[in-house]
């Protein structure tokens, strides 16, 4: 993150490692036409679970729904564009960020359109609470922009304890007019997930390239959970501008560029040891 390995040709990517906070939605989903019916008790038939982990991108959710429902690849992606989902105007029809991570029940009557609508409705219930809007306004953001920040926090934070600090780094850099330089947004542009970013990567022509473009990316880069959203609307105080995950569980935050460079050198040394 941020002028991190200019001498080495790669940059460390700061991603969370495997934390899943899955909310259990214990309702049975049945779709009849365009109407979503929530059944409170099982009336027979097999019920499966579809797990949507925190941070999954929309493409991953679509593929998982296709597989869970046994439909042809691409069916759910197409349904997303035709379902008339209850998305905020800022989303411009793109459900990224609003496919809320949870465990969803799936039956033989579940359809891609109905399941996506359920996910978006769940997100709207979570994101529409008064304290979420008030928290976003305190940061000078709309709720949608707060979800964008939360998606970055979800991708970048190594642990839940780091989420607030990552959020503060985002806001501090925005306040100073500094590009975010987040590898997670660049990985989204390149449709990948890696630990390193090359200098050539940082020249990618994309609105998600926050090395070259100022401000937030145009949409969320994944679907954040509640903890990440909480961090986005209420980050702790701090002057941090840089961070790097030197090793799993060891993310170091600083406002000093020289200290960041020392931390990055340690990261690179650890990467070299891991390669041997």
C-alpha positions in Angstrom: 0.0 0.0 0.0 1.2 3.5 -0.9 4.7 3.9 -2.4 5.5 0.7 -0.7 8.1 -1.2 -2.8 9.2 1.3 -5.4 12.7 -0.2 -5.4 11.7 -3.8 -5.6 9.2 -3.7 -8.5 6.3 -5.2 -6.4 3.9 -3.9 -3.8 2.4 -5.9 -1.0 -1.3 -6.4 -1.1 -3.0 -6.0 2.3 -5.9 -8.4 2.4 -7.8 -10.0 5.3 -7.1 -13.6 5.7 -10.0 -15.9 5.9 -12.2 -14.2 8.5 -15.9 -15.0 7.9 -18.7 -13.6 10.0 -21.8 -15.3 8.7 -25.2 -14.2 9.8 -27.7 -17.0 9.8 -31.0 -16.1 8.1 -33.3 -18.9 9.2 -36.1 -18.3 6.8 -37.2 -20.4 3.8 -37.1 -18.7 0.5 -39.9 -19.4 -2.0 -40.4 -17.4 -5.2 -43.7 -17.1 -7.1 -43.4 -14.8 -10.1 -41.9 -11.5 -8.8 -43.2 -12.0 -5.3 -40.8 -13.1 -2.5 -42.6 -15.2 0.1 -40.8 -16.0 3.4 -42.0 -19.3 4.8 -41.7 -19.6 8.6 -41.7 -23.3 8.8 -40.6 -26.1 6.5 -43.4 -27.9 4.7 -41.3 -30.6 3.2 -38.6 -30.8 0.6 -34.8 -30.5 1.0 -33.3 -27.3 2.2 -29.7 -26.4 1.4 -27.5 -23.6 2.6 -25.7 -21.1 0.4 -22.9 -19.4 2.2 -21.8 -15.9 1.0 -18.6 -15.0 2.8 -17.7 -11.4 3.7 -15.8 -9.7 0.9 -16.9 -11.9 -2.0 -17.3 -10.1 -5.2 -20.5 -10.1 -7.1 -19.0 -12.5 -9.7 -18.2 -15.0 -7.0 -21.7 -14.7 -5.6 -23.2 -15.3 -9.1 -21.1 -18.4 -9.7 -22.0 -19.8 -6.3 -25.8 -19.2 -6.9 -25.5 -20.9 -10.3 -23.9 -23.9 -8.7 -26.2 -24.1 -5.7 -29.3 -23.9 -7.9 -27.9 -26.2 -10.6 -28.5 -23.7 -13.4 -26.2 -22.9 -16.3 -23.2 -20.7 -15.7 -24.1 -17.0 -16.3 -27.7 -17.4 -15.4 -27.5 -15.5 -12.2 -25.4 -12.7 -13.7 -28.0 -12.3 -16.3 -30.8 -12.3 -13.7 -29.0 -9.5 -11.8 -29.4 -7.2 -14.8 -33.1 -8.0 -15.2 -34.3 -8.5 -11.7 -35.1 -4.8 -10.9 -33.3 -5.1 -7.6 -34.0 -2.4 -5.0 -30.6 -0.7 -5.3 -29.7 2.9 -4.4 -29.6 5.3 -7.3 -25.8 5.7 -6.9 -25.4 2.0 -7.7 -26.7 2.5 -11.2 -28.1 -1.0 -11.3 -24.8 -2.7 -10.1 -25.5 -4.8 -7.0 -21.8 -5.0 -6.0 -21.7 -4.2 -2.3 -25.3 -5.0 -1.8 -25.3 -8.8 -1.9 -25.1 -9.1 1.8 -22.8 -11.8 3.2 -24.8 -14.4 5.2 -26.0 -18.0 5.1 -29.1 -18.3 2.8 -31.5 -21.2 2.7 -32.1 -22.7 -0.8 -35.0 -24.9 -1.9 -36.1 -26.5 -5.1 -38.3 -23.4 -5.7 -35.6 -20.8 -5.2 -34.7 -18.8 -8.3 -31.6 -16.6 -9.0 -33.8 -13.5 -9.2 -35.5 -14.3 -5.9 -32.3 -15.1 -4.1 -30.5 -11.9 -5.3 -33.5 -9.9 -4.3 -33.3 -11.4 -0.8 -29.6 -10.5 -0.5 -30.2 -6.9 -1.6 -33.2 -6.5 0.7 -31.1 -7.8 3.6 -28.4 -5.3 2.7 -30.9 -2.5 2.6 -32.3 -3.4 6.0 -28.7 -3.4 7.5 -27.5 -0.3 5.6 -30.7 1.6 6.0 -30.6 1.9 9.8 -30.6 5.5 11.1 -27.2 5.2 12.8 -25.6 4.0 9.5 -26.8 7.1 7.7 -25.8 9.4 10.6 -22.3 7.7 10.7 -21.8 8.1 7.0 -22.7 11.8 7.2 -20.2 12.3 10.0 -17.5 11.1 7.6 -18.9 13.4 4.8 -20.2 10.4 2.9 -23.4 9.0 1.5 -24.4 5.6 2.7 -23.4 4.2 -0.7 -19.9 5.8 -0.4 -19.6 4.3 3.1 -20.3 0.9 1.6 -17.5 1.6 -0.9 -15.2 2.4 2.0 -16.4 -0.7 3.9 -15.6 -2.9 0.9 -12.0 -1.6 0.8 -11.7 -2.1 4.6 -13.1 -5.7 4.2 -10.5 -6.5 1.5 -7.5 -4.8 3.1 -7.8 -5.6 6.9 -5.8 -8.6 8.0 -8.0 -8.9 11.1 -11.3 -7.5 12.4 -9.3 -5.5 15.0 -7.5 -3.7 12.1 -10.7 -2.6 10.3 -11.1 0.7 12.1 -7.5 1.7 11.5 -7.7 0.8 7.8 -10.9 2.9 7.6 -9.1 5.8 9.2 -6.2 5.5 6.7 -8.7 5.8 3.9 -10.3 9.0 5.3 -6.9 10.5 6.2 -5.6 10.1 2.7 -8.9 11.4 1.2 -8.7 14.5 3.5 -5.1 15.2 2.3 -6.0 14.7 -1.3 -3.7 11.7 -1.5 -4.5 8.8 -3.8 -5.6 5.8 -1.8 -3.1 3.5 -3.6 -4.9 0.4 -2.4 -3.9 -2.9 -4.1 -7.4 -4.3 -3.4 -9.0 -1.9 -5.8 -6.4 -2.6 -8.5 -7.0 -6.3 -8.0 -10.7 -5.7 -8.5 -9.9 -4.0 -11.8 -7.8 -6.9 -12.9 -10.2 -9.5 -11.6 -7.7 -11.2 -9.4 -6.5 -11.6 -5.8 -2.8 -11.5 -5.2 -0.3 -10.5 -2.5 1.8 -8.3 -4.7 1.3 -5.6 -7.2 3.9 -4.6 -9.8 4.7 -1.1 -11.0 3.3 -2.1 -14.4 0.0 -3.0 -12.7 -0.2 0.5 -11.2 -0.3 1.9 -14.7 -3.5 0.0 -15.5 -6.1 2.2 -17.2 -9.1 1.7 -14.9 -11.3 3.9 -12.6 -10.5 1.3 -9.9 -6.8 2.1 -10.2 -6.4 4.1 -7.0 -2.7 4.6 -7.6 -3.4 6.9 -10.5 -7.0 8.1 -9.8 -8.0 10.2 -6.8 -10.9 9.7 -4.5 -12.9 6.5 -4.1 -13.5 3.9 -6.8 -16.8 4.2 -8.5 -18.4 1.2 -6.8 -17.8 -1.2 -3.9 -15.1 -3.8 -4.7 -16.9 -6.6 -2.9 -19.7 -7.2 -0.5 -18.7 -6.1 3.0 -20.1 -7.4 6.3 -21.4 -5.5 9.3 -18.0 -5.2 11.0 -16.5 -3.5 8.0 -19.4 -1.1 7.6 -19.2 -0.2 11.3 -15.5 0.6 10.8 -16.4 2.7 7.8 -18.8 4.9 9.7 -17.0 5.1 13.0 -13.2 4.8 12.5 -11.0 5.5 15.6 -9.0 8.7 15.8 -5.4 8.5 14.4 -3.0 10.1 12.0 -2.1 7.0 10.1 -1.4 7.3 6.3 0.2 4.0 5.6 0.0 0.4 6.6 1.4 -3.0 5.6 0.8 -6.5 6.8 4.3 -7.6 7.6 3.2 -11.1 8.5 -0.2 -12.7 9.3 -1.6 -11.0 12.4 1.1 -8.2 12.3 -0.2 -5.2 10.4 1.7 -2.0 11.1 0.2 1.5 10.8 2.1 4.7 10.6 2.0 8.3 9.5 5.7 8.3 8.8 6.8 7.3 5.3 10.3 6.3 6.4 8.9 3.9 8.9 6.5 2.5 6.3 9.5 1.8 4.1 11.2 -0.1 6.9 8.1 -2.1 7.5 7.9 -2.9 3.8 11.4 -4.1 3.7 10.5 -6.5 6.5 7.5 -7.6 4.5 9.7 -8.3 1.5 12.1 -10.3 3.6 9.3 -12.4 5.0 8.0 -13.0 1.5 11.5 -14.1 0.4 11.7 -16.6 3.3 8.3 -18.0 2.4 9.4 -18.6 -1.1 12.3 -20.7 -0.1 
